[in-house]
Amino acid sequence: MREHEFTVALPAQWGEGIVSLAQGSQLDLDVRLESVHEGILVSGTADGEYSGVCGRCLTDIARPVEVEFQELFAYPGEEGDFEVQDDHVDLEILVRDAAVLSLPFQPVCQPDCLGLDPVTGEKLTESTDTEQAAPIDPRWSALQQITDQDGTAERRAAEKEES
């Protein structure tokens, strides 16, 4: 068994969504290599930082990401997804797959982020304005003419009771 700790710079961007691990960012690896009958069992953790934008309000975000991985690298001729080649194991595909799959699909800047106001485009969590009424659908706007805007309906109901 051998244990290694090292830091690598990513040769390319990992991830294609609204968050990703940027090219050149640092990834800290803590790897344990164990010789087993079928090949070499590789297990470890990778720590890095993803960056991108909030899925609701489009604010820039950067958060740490930590992933665990474990895979058997089979000796040549054995069945397996990964193989030992020239007494070496290539961890790039294994670590990249684990890191990219751990990235959030809809990242948010904070758990209660309300997103953007559809009218003003301003971030709702930062808005100090009073809550605005929802826009009226033009198909229902004719009904607004018969609603009680100035209390006339109450006066009419009182007049009916008196008569």
N, C-alpha and C positions, 0 to 999 in steps of 0.2 A: 504494500500500500504506500502511496505517496500523496502528500498534500502540497498544494501550491496556492499562493496568493499573488495576483498580479493585476495591473491596470492596463487596459488597452484603449486606444482611441478608435472610434468606429470609422471604418474606411468609407462608408456610405450611410445615407439616411436609412433608418429602420422604421418602417411603418408608413402607411399611405393615407391615413385618416386625418382628422383635424388635429390630432396630436401625434407626435413621433419622437423617436430618439434621433437627434440631429447628427449630421456628419461631423466627425471630429470630436464629439462629446466623449467624455471618459466613462468607462464601464469597469467597475471593480469586480473581479472574479475571485472566488474562493472555491477551489476545485479539489476533489478527492478522487484519486485513481486507484482502483482495486483490481488485482489480477484474480479472475475467476476461471473456471474450467472452460467456459464458452468464449471468453474474450476478456475485455477490460470494462469494468463497470465504472462509469463516470457519474459522479453526483456532486452537486455544489449549489452555490448561489451567485447571482449577478445583481449588482446594485448600480443604478444609474439615475438619470433624471430625464423625464420627457418634457417636451414643451409644445405649445400650440395655442389654441384659443378655446374659450368656454363655448359649449354648444348652445347656450341660451342667450348670452349677451355679447359674445365675441370679444371679451376681454382676454388679453394675453395671460396665459398661465404656464407655470412650470412646477412640476411635482416630482418627488422621488418615486422610483419604482424598484421593487425588489422581487426577484423571481427565483424559484428553486427549480432545479432540473435534475433528472436522473435518466441515464440511458446506457444500454449495453452495446458496446462496440465489439462486434463479433470478429473472430479471426477469419481470414480469407477462406472461403469454402463453406463456412457456416451460414445459416440463415439469419437475416437481420436487416434492419433498415440502415444501420451504420456499420462500417467495417474498419478494422485496424489496417492501416496501410504503411508499410515499411516501418513497423514498430512505432507508429505515431497515430494519434487521433486528432481529427479536425473538429474543434468545438464550435466553429463559427455558425454553422447551420443550426446546431442544437440550441445554442444560446440565443441566436436571432429569433428562432421560432418561439421559444419560451418567452422572450421579452416582448415581442410584438403581440402575441396572444394575451399578454397581461395588461396591455394598454386599454384604457376605458374607451368604450364605443361612443358614448355621449358624455364627455367630461364637463364638469361644471366648476366655476371659480369658487363657489361656496354652495353648501347643500340646499339653502333656501333661495338661490338665485331665481328671480322672477323673469329674467330676460329683458327684452327691449319693448318699449311702448310702440305699438304698431302705427300710431299717428305721428308722434314726435321723433321716434327713433332713439330716445334717451333711455338710459338704463333705469328700469323700474325700481330697483332697490335703492337708488340714489335720488329718486324724484321726491321733492318736497311739496309738490302741488297737491291740492285736494283731489280726491278720486273723481274722475270724470265719468259722466253717464255714457253708457254704451251707445254707439251710433244707431240710429233708427233705420231699419230696413225700409227702402223706399216703397216696397209693396204694402207695408203696414202704416205708412205715414198718414193716410186718410183717417185712420182711427184716432190719431192724435187730436184731430179737430173736435171730436166728441168727448174727449176726456175732460175731467174737471181741472181746469187751470186756475180759476179764480174763485172757487167756492160756489158757483152758481148751482151746482147739483144739490148742495146741501140746502140752499134757500128753496129750491123747487120741492125737495122732500118735505121741508117744514110747512110750506104752503099747502101741500096735499093733505098733511095731517090735520091742519086747521079746518079744512073744508069738509 
